[in-house]
Amino acid sequence: MANLKYSPVRHDHEAFLAKARGREGFAEAYDALELEYHVAGQLLKARARAGLTQDVVAERMGTTKSAVSRLESAGKHTPSLATLRRYARAVGCDLQIKLVREK
């Protein structure tokens, strides 16, 4: 079997957004999902800090890897608080939700 090395592709999210915002309708659609993107980003960061794979998180949550994948993708799934709490525990975190007065 060939000896393959994993080489992640660099992704400059800010450059991507700058380019994409030039497309008609992108800014409105992206901004409408801001909270979902933020939550998904927090999930990914917590899992990365814990050094866990989606498989391990799924096992700890008593679910499947595909369910964890759906949780970590913004805009396609709206998880319940109970599911977010189970995910938080699986990656060694507490779930905190706060309401912040609008500016």
N, C-alpha and C positions, 0 to 999 in steps of 0.2 A: 504494500500500500504506500502511496506517495506521502512524503513528509510535508504536510501543509502547515504553514505558519499563519496564525491569526494576525491580521493587520487592520485595525479599525480605520474606517474612513473618517477623516476630520470633517466636522460640520461646524461652520461658523453661522450660528443661528441669527445673530444680528445682521450679518450680510445677507442671509437668505430673506429675512423680514424686510430689509431695506429694498431689495429687488422686487419682492412679491407685492409690497404695498403700492407699487406702480401699476399693478394690474387692476382693472376696473372691478369694483365690488369686493376686492380682497380685504381692505382695511375694515369695512363694516362687518364682514363675516368673521374676521379674526377677532375683532374687538368684542363681538357678541359672545364669543366663547372664551373670553379672558379668564373668567373664574375656573372653567373646566381645565384650561391649559395650566393654570397655576396649581390646581389640585393634583393633576397628573404629574407635574414637575416635582411636587413635594413627595409624592409616592415614590417616584424613581430615585430621588435623592436619598430618601430614607432607606430604600432597599440597597442602594449602592454603599451607603455608610455602614450598613449592617453586613456588607459583603456577601449577600445572598443572591441566589438565582431565582428566577420565577418558579422553577420546580420546587425549591425548598420552601418558598413562601406559600405556595399552593398546598404543600403537604402540611405545613403548620396551620394553615387555615382550614384544612379539610375540604379542599376544592381542587380544581384542575388548573394546569398551567394556562390553558386558554382563558379561563375565567380571570386569572391574575393579569394576563395580557390585556383583556378588555378593560379592567380597572385602570390600567396604566395608560390607556389611550384616551385622549381628550375628545369630548363631544359625541362619542358613540354610545356611551353607557352612563346612566345615572345611578351610582351605587347608593344603597341605603346607609344610614348611619351605623347600623349593626355590622354591615360588611366593612365599612371603613374602620370601625373599631377592631374587628378581627384582623384586618391587614396591619393596622398599627401595632397590635400585640405581636403579630408574626415577625415584624421587623424590629422589635424591641423599642417601640415608641408608645407614647400616650397620644390619643386623639384629642385635640383642642380645637374648638370652633368658637369664633367670636364675631360679634356684630360690631362694625365700625361705622360711626356716623359719617354720612356722605359729606363731601366737601362742597 
